[in-house]
Amino acid sequence: MPTSRIAFRASSTPVAQAALAGLTARHGQTPLGQASAVVALGGDGFMLQTLHDTQSAGLPVYGMNCGTVGFLMNAFDLDGLADRLSLAEETVINPLHMRATTATGRVVEALAINEVSMLRAGPQAAKLAIYVDGRLRLEELVCDGVLLCTPAGSTAYNYSAHGPILPIGSDVLALTAVAAFRPRRWRGALLPKTAVVRFEVTQPDKRPVMADADGRSVRDVISVEIRSEPEIRHRILFDPGHGLEERLLVEQFA
């Protein structure tokens, strides 16, 4: 891969901005349309933002950790970037597509690399019905929330909610409850990547629910449909031996 045509992106933190200044002094700054790779400087949140913002360019994105969380990032170093890019291993992930309908009939569509979550937006627990491929699978889930995640996102919010870590190459999505009250012992489900999942909100006036796709939030939803989007391919670069598959394994034995 040519490494002299790099489009740098950096979060607004002083650490990331200092890193940007140091790296552009050495490598220059290439416009996105002329670049061969994108280098994102920040934490995981900024990496997700960069993947969304540069999606149409189809370029591989190499993250360098200048933040507090760096599961999707490589270690930061001012030296050796050209060699690291040439040796980097590529992982391709597909995002989820969310189609949320609000109580007023507004339809909001968004993409999520990690997960789409539904969360209670009031003092009372949410009540949700869950459909998979058009078939009612759970008539009533009473909970603080529920999420559907990709393998890449399985170590994020999903893992904090006690959901399973998914191998990066698996064609599986994880459906995980957040603080389920009823069924009390329901811990979620593993679904094929081709599944279409639909959540319908029961008693939306009394028990309001919000939906979120990688930080894009929609309030007062009455239904949310989620499916994998195979036509969109996010290309993430990792240093050899430190790819997502290895990181997922390490996380499970930590």
N, C-alpha and C positions, 0 to 999 in steps of 0.2 A: 504494500500500500504506500503511495506517495505520502510523505509526512510533512512536506514543506507548506502545504495548503491547509492550514488549520483554522477553523472558526471557533474562537474561544467565547465561552459564556461564563459569567460569574455572578454569584449571589451578591447582595448589597453589603454583606458583612465586611468589616475592615480586613479580616484575614483573607477572605476570598478576593477582595479588590487588590490587596498587596500581591497575591499570587498571580492575578491577571496581569498586573504591571510587569512583574518579573518575567513571566512567560512570553508576553507579547514583545518585550524588549529583545528576546532571543529569537523568536519564531515569526514575529509579525502577526498581523490580524487579517484573515482572509474573509471576504464576504461569503455568506452562506451558500449562495448560488455557484461559487467558484471553488468551494472547499472540497477536500477529500475525506475529512473527518471533523467531528465536533468534539471539543474538550470542554466538559462542564466542571466548574470549580465551585464546590459548596458541599451540602449534605444530601441525604436521600431525597428530601422534599424538593430541593432545587434540581436534582437529577430528573425526577418525574416531570417537573415543569419544563425542563429542557427537551425531554423526549416528546412531550406534547407539542411544544413550540416549533420543533424542527421536523416534525413527522412528515410533512409534505416533501422534504428534501431527500428522504430515503438514505441519509448518511449514517454511518456507525457513530455511536457516541461513547466517548471514553471519559469516565468520571474520575476526578481527583478530590479526595476528601479534605475539605476545608471547613467542615461543619461538625456537628455533635453526633450525627448518626451517619454511617457510611456503608450500609450493607450492599448497596449498588455501586459503591465507589472503590477506586484503587487508592493506595497510599500516595500522599503528595510528595513530590520531589521536583525541585527546579531543574535538576540535571537528568539527562538521558531520555527525554520525552520521545524523541524521534525513534530511538531503538525500541522503547516500550510499545509505541504504536505499531511498529512493523512486526513485533512478536506477539501482539495481543491476540487472544482467542475471542471469537465472536459467539454470542448467544442471541438467538432470535426469540422474541416473545410477542404474543398477540394480545391486544387489550380486550376488555369487555365493553360492550355497547349498552348504555342505559337509555331507556325511554320511559320517562316519568310523566304521569298525568296528575295535575293538581285538582283541587276541589273546584276551581273556576273553569276547568277545561283546558288550561294551558298545558302544552306538551313540551317537555324539555329533553333534549338528547345530549348525551355526553359520553366520552370515552374514559375508561379507567384502566390503568396498567396494573395497579395493585388489587383493588377491590371496589365493589359497589356495596354500600351499607345503608340500612334503614334504621333510624333511631327515633325513639320517642321524643317528642318536642314539647311535652308538658309534664305535669306531676304524676300522671297515671301511666301504667305500663301500656305498651302498644299491643293491639290485637291484630294478628295477621293471618290470612289464609295463603297457603303456598301451593302453586301449581308448577308442575314440571312437564314440559311438552304438551300443555293443554289439559293435563290430568290433575285433578285435585289430589295432592299427596298429604297435606296436613290441613285439616279444616280450621284449626285455631291454635296459633302459637301466641302465648302471652309472654311478653319479654320486654327488656329494655331496647332490644334491637336484633338485627340479623344481618349477615353479610354473605356475599358470594365473592370468592377470591380466585385469582390465577395462581399457578405455582410460584411465579415470581413474587407475588404478594402474600404468600402463605406464612412468611415469617414476620409479617408486619402486624396489623390490627388483628388479623385472624389468629395468630399465635398467642397474642395477649388474651384473646377470648377463649383460649384453650382449644383452638382448632388444630387440625393436623398440618404438619409440614409436608408439602407435596414435592416429589422429585421434579426438577425443572423440565425434563423431557416428557413428562407424563401428560396424556391428553385427558386431564381430569381437572375439575373445579371443586372447591370445598365450599359447602354451605354450612355456616356456623352460627349458632344462636349466641346472643349477648345477654347474659343474666336471664336465662329462661326460667319462667315461673311455672308455666304449664304448657306442654307436658314437662314435669319437673326434671325428669331424667333424660330428656331429649338433648343430644349433643351435636346434632347436625347430620350431614350426609355427604358422601362423595358422589359426584355426578360426572357423566361423560362431558367432554369439552363441547360437544355438539348440542347439549341440552339448552332449551329455552326455559328460563325460570321467570315466573310471574308472582309478584306479591300483591295481594289486595288488602287494603286497610279496612278493618271493621271499626265502626263507630268513629270515623275521622273527626267529627266535631268534638266529641268528648275526649278522644284519645288521639291528638294530632301527631303526625309522623313526618319526619324529614328524610330525604334521600341524599346521599353524597357519593360522588364519583371522583376519586382522587382530589378532593378539596373543593369541587364544584357542588354546592349545596342547593337543594330545592325544598322549600317548605310546603306544608299542607298537601302532601301527596295522597292520592287515593289508590293509585296502583303504580307499580314499577315493573317493567319487563327488561330482562337482562339476557344477553347472549354473547358468546365469543365472536370476535371480529377477525376472521382469518385473513381477510384481504389487507389488513394493516399489519406491517411487520416492523417492530422496533428492534434495532440492531445495537446491542450493548457490548462493549469491549472490556475484557478483563486481562490482567497480567497472567501469564501462564501459571497454572496450578492454583489460581485463586478465583476461578470462575464461580458462577452461581451454583452449579451442581456441588462443587466442593464446599462452598459456604453453607449450603443447606445440610450437608452431612455433618459438618462441624457443629452447627447449631444444635443438632439432635443429640450430640454426645457431650455438650457443654455442661 
